[in-house]
Amino acid sequence: MTPDAPATRPRWYVPVADAVLAVAYGLASLLVDSGLFALTGVSPLLALAMCAPLAVRRTHPVVSVVGVYLMGLVVLVAGYQAIGLYSTAVLVALYSVTAYGPRWASRTALGTGLLGCVLLSWRVALSDPFIAPDVRTAGVVLFMTVPLALVAWAGGRLRASRVETLRAREDRFARLAVEREQELRLAAQAERARIAREMHDIVAHSLTVMVAQADGGRYAGAAEPAAATHALETIAETGRAALADMRRLLGVLRDDDDGPDGDDAHALAPQPAGGDLDALVEQVRASGLRVSLVRMGTPRTLPPGVGLTAHRICQEALTNVMKHAGPDPTVTVLVQWTDTSLTLEVSDDGRGASADPDDGGGHGLLGMRERAMMLGGTLTVGPRPGGGFRVRAQLPLPAPGGTP
């Protein structure tokens, strides 16, 4: 499809429209120039042949202008200097090649068209070989035809400029559409990664606590029924907490804000924050793990993103301790506030480097590292010099009293 045809037009529209134009142009020439044909002896077939190349003026503009110019040259060589409607096909061909053809063809067509104007005026001046050349008439013909050729060429240039503008706009829209699609794809990937991190943190931690409680309750059930009852209560509480976390996570994914009851969005509890580390440590301590929480510095309110990240990193680190540190480890959770950062360190005296600190193909450590990096922080993991394993995260904080 040519640039002149809108995107909604079928492919056959342009060639059919130009063919109809050529036929109509030829029939109009036969009707309008019938008296001129009889007076000058110009063959009507020659006029039709001059209009015929207009049928491909947009699909093949160079071929069209060459055909029209050649037929015009034949008319001049044959000695017909009269100007009729058929001769204006030269102007239509010049406009078309300028609007829809390459630039070199436009310039060439303009130069040959001006040369044709000179030849026509010279032919008029020598119309009668027995009379002196009519210079005045030749000047009038040249004065009339040259402006017409320039106007046709200028109109073609304006049309070409508009076509180029439309092309540039369409290309820009296409690039914007591609960029928007890429942005949406990247946003979807980031959202899937975030959901995967949340799911891993919630499910892995809660199931680890529940498994540990179930194992302990099974061994203690025969000798201490109260311990077994306490283990079942802890499993139930952990399961309910995990279910609440899952509901919060699924609530974020809802398409609308109104659930079946109309208030589901308002019933969702807030995400965990840095201040919830006490409850997290108590939950893990209730499962039988010896955990101590140490605070250093002056506590202050954390931005929501930093609080959630600190909670999730501590949760994942404690989960890994319960899975891999071995029997009866001692765990220390250190939270240190400074003016510019929050340092969270989870260390144990378990098996350390002799065990894989993570499971599931490294998703836990990868999720912790991604959370820290998104806030501009750092995460270091590895065995302690004296034995055991350590996870240390440093998250940047705004200055006290400053804007986060």
Steps between C-alpha positions, in 0.01 A plus 500: 500500500630842410533780754208677339260224600376491857542181698124434485492489118540166324814428303327522164363852560795703369559319167127488425453867585792604277373282214157664525670842502696417183189378319299804609786730399516343152123517444490863613781581257305340216195712582671830579771486232286359216501834316875536557562154354316596183679836474856385564485145375603347831390138520262423788693177552812706567313696768374179660852358499621812678238453777544123536819507716306683770352162594824422690578850623517393868601137482778565242545878481831488311353279226196727481696824456733342244202377297321835506818694415580270208152540354529878543831490314333304221232769476765773470705309244188435294451874478194541721553810708141556613437465872192299597366322806701188414826697524432581867573134573861617513419710808317210669795267435745760633293544818471123550868420462588785736247390762549123488830437323864529605659840530734453206202419276321813621795725417555330166133532411503871589806566285365309201159665549655847481695387198172386346354848560792650310459252216126571482556877480770447238265278302231768514748764382591282198145393422525639147840454333424768240437771759750651743491339846224639719712589802215679679267200484783270607562723802133492595496117478818477708357746757186288533650150510801549729290624800261210449788251514641668811159498671453130420848423637442709816168328561673165470767606749234607751329165460831316539574694818161406640555135410841506670344657808232231510763230460710644782193523722403140426855384571501693826168349603629154410814552708294631791274196478802268503656687793174492692466128438855448626431712808187299573692176455775617735243618753327162483830320550586721798156440649535124453839511671355700789212257541742207485707657778194558717369148439837347581539703820149425623479134406857395579513665841156390613539141383844476661359608836207263465724205407731572793206519739347182360827308543548628853140427595522149361802413714367676809144375467553173686689646797358854518149542363512869593800552270314329219198723562722808497657384172156458343400845617815648346432315173145637495617856570770476237254362247252778569775762468615349171142492375458868591822584315378309197172689509687831513714395206202385297316818590771699325430302184129573493369674189247702697491648848163359602474139602187296562446676830583843363770571763770245415751765402461675835510173692847415371761547770811708431821341382757401762745772601824533692314534828359148457839336556409438867196298398703312240771411752237391753336280240829330416593475868169324567603229255790409728781698338720703736483850355606826657422846363759773554432865419765770465459868431190716522195334343278715282216453257614331181369570152250227396730350238797477738289349777353234273842417356658466845215276617519274193880468515488410870217255434690323222824490698325341800330251271837395359637460856213269591559294188876478479671604824462157658374402845460758774679804349526836672388791287558871547301764316679835506318819398717812493376850416731776380428842353529371144433126505334204667714191552333164549715199587381143563778268620505149646752250631371206299660297226581809294674434168456123530133538408324672212361822649209508260260272319291505189783582263615806694174693481519606867844660483418643158181654635682655797768644273240641259310664785815667632614614155162657418550736794863571413629281782738206520474140617789277605463133591756241598650294783620669818870483590426314825244265350140536397346721237419868471263711287568873511287762324566873497212720381534877445276732704414868462660734747300557821234760434569488124281392213516125415 
